[in-house]
Every structure is written in C-alpha cells, then in structure tokens.
C-alpha cells in the first residue's frame, strides 16, 4: 500500500517539481537546463553502441568528489566500457564536467516514477548501476531489478538517526533495501544498520573519501595564495551552511588573534552573494576570491600568482567551485561546516589528507565514525559552540608545537584508511562480468 501511495504521489508532485526547478533557477540558473532529463528524456545511447555501460549516480558536489577515485579506477580497469554519470543538482553536474570532461557521459537522474525511470533505463541500457552513500529511491531500485540491472549502494552510510526514521516504515523499508544487489558499507556500524533494514550481500569496504587527493596544481595554487596573504594566522571555515556563517563570524569576532584571516567557503554557490552581504553587515572587511585571485590556469602551466592581499582584509570569501583543496593548502587550521547546527556535518577527510588540523562542531551524525576516529587519532578537535570554536582556534594558533602535531596526525590518519577504492572496484568488476558470487 505504501508503495502505491508513493508512486501516486509522484504523479501529483512532478508538475510542481518543474515549478520548483524554475524558482530555484533564479539563484542558480542551471536548474532550468536539461529539464527533460528529469523525466527520462533527452540524450540516449545509439542502438549500435553495444559496449557495457557503467552508470554512477552522485547526487551533488560532495558525492561527485567522493566518487572521483572510484570513477577513475573504473575507467582504468574497464577501458572497453562506457561510463554514465548522473546527478540531481547543477553544481554536481558542473563538478562532474570539471573532473571528467568528455571521458564520461552525463544526465540528470529522472524523478522516481516508473514511467520516467523505465524511459531512462531503456535510453541508456546500463550493465551496472552504482549509487553513492545514501541515495535510496524505491522506484529506481524496483525498476532496475525488473530490468535485470544490478544496482549497488556504494560507500554506503546509515546514521543512527536515519536508521530510526527508516524503521517506522516496517516491512516496506526492508523490501526497498532488499532490492539492492550489493551494499558496500563504510563501517561496521553502517553495515549492521543497513542489514537490519533488509539489505542483502552487505560488505564493509571502507570510505572512498580517504582515497581522494587534491591535484598537485590545486595544492600549488593554494600555496601561491598563502604567499600573497603573507605571514598571518589563517583558518578556513569550509562547507558552511545557511545560518552557520553568522555563528562562524561571531566566533571570529571574539578570536583575539592579531592579523588573523578567515577564509569563508559556503557549501552552496547560490549563497555566495548572501554570505558576502552578511560579512559586510557584521562590520568586517572582505575580498572575494573570484575578484582577488586570477582565474585558475590550465593544469601543468604554473600556479596562479595573485597580488598581495591587503592587510586590512579580515575575510576572504571562497566564492569558487572545486578549489577546496587550494583553500586547505593556504590555511593553518580548518573548521568543517554543517556541524555547529544540527545538520549532520560535512566531510573532514579532505582537510586531514591536506595535513590541516580540524575543528568540528557537535553535530556530526552523518560522519560519526570518521569524526570519532579523527578525534581519537589527534587529528581533530570537537567544539560545542561559537565561543568554544574561538577558544579552540586561539589555543592552536598560540601553540605551534601542538598545531604541528595535529597536522602530522591528520595526514597519518588519512593515509592509514586508504584502500576502499581498490576493494570496491574488485566487487563491481565481478558484478559487471556476471559473477554474482563476488
């Protein structure tokens, strides 16, 4: 009964979804492009293209970046195959273009209605489907099973909070999770919760995000920015969410570290102007990376060389996409957003891999194990509120040996957990070759 209600609801919601896309496009124009793809229409493979197709779904920017090492490994392991990358957001699609160019095909994932999903599957004829982390769409799972397309939930995570919500649906949720061909979990806790929800063939393979690494030219770009900033204490507030920037700026105002510079990087690009106005309203001087620094140069052609950042600038707004690695390379410390408010946190692994000590708020239920392990390794420090954030930053800026020790611990922590990509490719390759016993 729940399934019938769910499917009927999509027929009602679909026209409203287009209206929502148009409304969202006022802030991010990409939402009004490729709308037909969201109904399973648009590009399709030619009938003569008989190569196996590996389809990877990464909803937005974070999932796309997490999928990068996996996609690169799949392209290398299966040069005979084609690869389709689907998204739900324009920023995710833009990230896919930036990372892979024309090496992959791309489309938006259709809305979760049988007619739209069937049209999508007929158009692309995937040999294997891979969805990242928490992307569970009941109709998509049903239709892949009906079309005999193995569908794998990869880098899967299931927080205690999400697990409790899912159990309210009883048998229906077990049927949904039982439809995956494989579930490749990040941690044992994730695997246990997913199994309890009905997932079959569950394996613990680790977190793909540990295998992410910033390209050398991006690190070089960050170092050139740091040279232009000069010998100032620098911290980055990365992937901040709505309502959180005000808390971060409040912490900065009470930091009391002379000449400190905050690099503020909102998670969503449509909010850059809003956050810039907030900084000004709080009486702080700022510059925007897009204005201050040169445009990114082509890989291998040298680093950007911006003019010196004026010493009176207090906040550098990171209003660019795909440069988080450069911001980390320019910073002494990193605060990871989405964690001062009950939003579940964001990925701290990229900062650790860059050797940057991490401060993170109390709300990290989407990254429970990685956060716990980073704290235990001495790579991260938990803070409870803006005042505690200011205190933690101040202590680390004033204690260089401790800060350098955390930096070494962060790099070691990231290095120790690598290898999930290789294990995941092994399982996926066996499925692609028709070995169900993988």
Helices and strands as residue ranges (DSSP letters): H 2-24, G 29-32, G 35-39, E 53-57, H 61-77, E 82-87, H 90-100, G 101-103, E 105-108, H 114-124, E 128-132, H 138-146, E 150-156, H 160-167, H 171-177, E 182-185, H 188-196, E 202-204, G 208-211, H 216-229, E 234-240, H 245-253, E 261-266, G 269-271, H 272-281, E 286-288, H 289-292, E 315-317, H 324-329, E 333-336, H 349-353, E 357-360, G 365-367, H 368-376, E 380-382, H 386-398, H 400-416, H 420-432
